[in-house]
Amino acid sequence: MSVDPSAIPNFGGRSDKPEQQGGQQGQPKAAKPTGPIMPNQDLLKQLLDRMQLKYVVDKQGDLVAPWKQYRMYFMFRGEEKQRVLSVRTFYARPHTLDDKPRLLESVDEWNHTTLWPKVYTHTNDDGTVRLVGDVHMLLGAGVAFDHFVASVVSWVRAGMEFDRWLVERLGLAKDVDDAEGAEGSDGEENGEENGDTVADASDDTDTDADADGGVDTRKPGDQA
């Protein structure tokens, strides 16, 4: 489905022109859908645009928002009442098998104390360990527009926050310094809740669906 973009809240974008703030002067703001909607990729693109997130479409037709240290895949799977939106984040930092116990301890703490994403380890054949985060929404017969928008925004921010949290949790000082330096960039309007900015976070648009450092990139609904 598609809705008037002005019906989607502005998450960090600059709206200097009246027509960008919900219609031209003297005109009412666009009405949001009142009943259940069935989100699709077009609506998701509109939402990511409003969040000022850079994204590409990968070889499998899924949306990918790339950051320097991780990538978020936005995937629709299933049909009719089994339709699901999944957001899967691949965290690119490589760890060793010796690191795995403290990684498991860390993600166990995260999973116990936060709602999402649920994070787990993936060990490659060469022994490299990376982290993956998942969150899902059953669309079924439709969902409320506000619920869909709020959920996706919350998921994106939580996925970003996990990376920052893990850097601090494991004492990766260099990465902490880099993350703190990013706070001085433009886009403070949408970064107050979690110390980062949705608008400026995805700064790497050269995305290849096969370039995930050996991480298992199978997605919900794909064959093993």
C-alpha positions, -999 to +999 in steps of 0.1 A: +000+000+000+010+036-003+000+066+019+006+103+017+042+107+031+031+136+052+010+112+072+042+095+084+059+113+113+091+130+106+120+112+124+149+136+123+144+152+089+144+190+085+111+204+073+118+240+065+090+243+039+054+244+050+044+218+024+069+194+040+051+197+073+019+181+063+004+200+033+007+235+020-005+265+041-043+265+045-046+228+037-052+201+064-026+175+071-029+142+054-052+118+072-037+086+084-054+052+076-080+046+102-084+008+098-059-021+096-033-019+068-012-045+051+023-031+050+044-037+019+078-027+007+066+006-008+052+017+025+084+006+042+105+026+018+084+057+026+090+051+063+128+047+058+128+078+037+111+098+064+137+084+088+164+096+064+179+061+063+199+051+032+189+017+018+193-005-012+174-035-026+195-067-025+197-095-050+167-112-032+145-082-034+148-072+003+156-038+016+190-034+032+200-004+054+239-005+057+259+010+085+297+008+089+295-021+115+262-037+107+234-041+081+196-043+086+176-064+063+138-057+061+120-088+048+085-097+040+078-135+041+047-157+040+013-152+025-021-140+037-025-148+075+010-161+077+025-128+063+055-117+085+078-087+085+112-096+098+141-072+105+174-091+108+206-073+117+240-087+109+267-073+131+300-073+112+326-072+140+345-106+139+351-124+172+370-156+180+359-188+195+377-178+227+354-147+228+323-168+225+317-173+263+317-136+270+296-129+239+270-154+251+270-139+285+266-104+270+237-113+246+221-133+274+220-101+295+207-081+266+180-106+258+169-107+294+167-070+299+154-057+266+125-064+243+143-065+210+162-074+190+168-109+202+205-115+195+224-147+191+258-159+179+267-174+145+299-194+141+314-197+106+333-227+094+366-208+099+358-203+136+349-166+132+320-156+155+296-128+147+263-117+161+228-115+145+197-098+158+161-106+149+127-091+154+094-100+138+059-088+133+030-110+123+009-090+098-019-115+095-051-097+086-035-063+089-020-040+116-027-005+128-008+021+109+006+038+140+016+004+155+036-004+123+054+029+122+062+030+159+074-006+158+098-002+129+113+030+143+118+013+177+134-018+161+158+003+141+168+024+170+172-007+192+193-024+166+216+006+166+216+008+204+227-029+207+259-022+187+267+008+210+258-012+241+280-042+231+310-019+223+307-004+258+299-038+275+330-054+260+353-024+265+361-018+229+375+017+236+384+026+200+349+019+188+334+038+218+355+069+208+344+066+172+307+063+183+310+093+206+326+113+177+296+106+156+273+123+181+287+156+169+273+152+134+241+167+121+207+152+129+206+157+167+168+160+165+162+123+163+191+110+184+182+121+219+166+089+230+195+066+224+226+088+219+227+082+181+210+095+151+187+076+128+191+102+101+229+100+098+237+065+109+237+046+076+266+061+057+277+032+035+255+027+005+278+004-014+259-028-004+264-063-017+240-089-005+269-114-004+294-092+014+285-100+050+319-113+061+309-150+059+278-146+081+250-170+074+227-147+054+198-170+052+166-152+061+132-163+075+114-184+049+146-192+030+156-228+025+186-241+044 
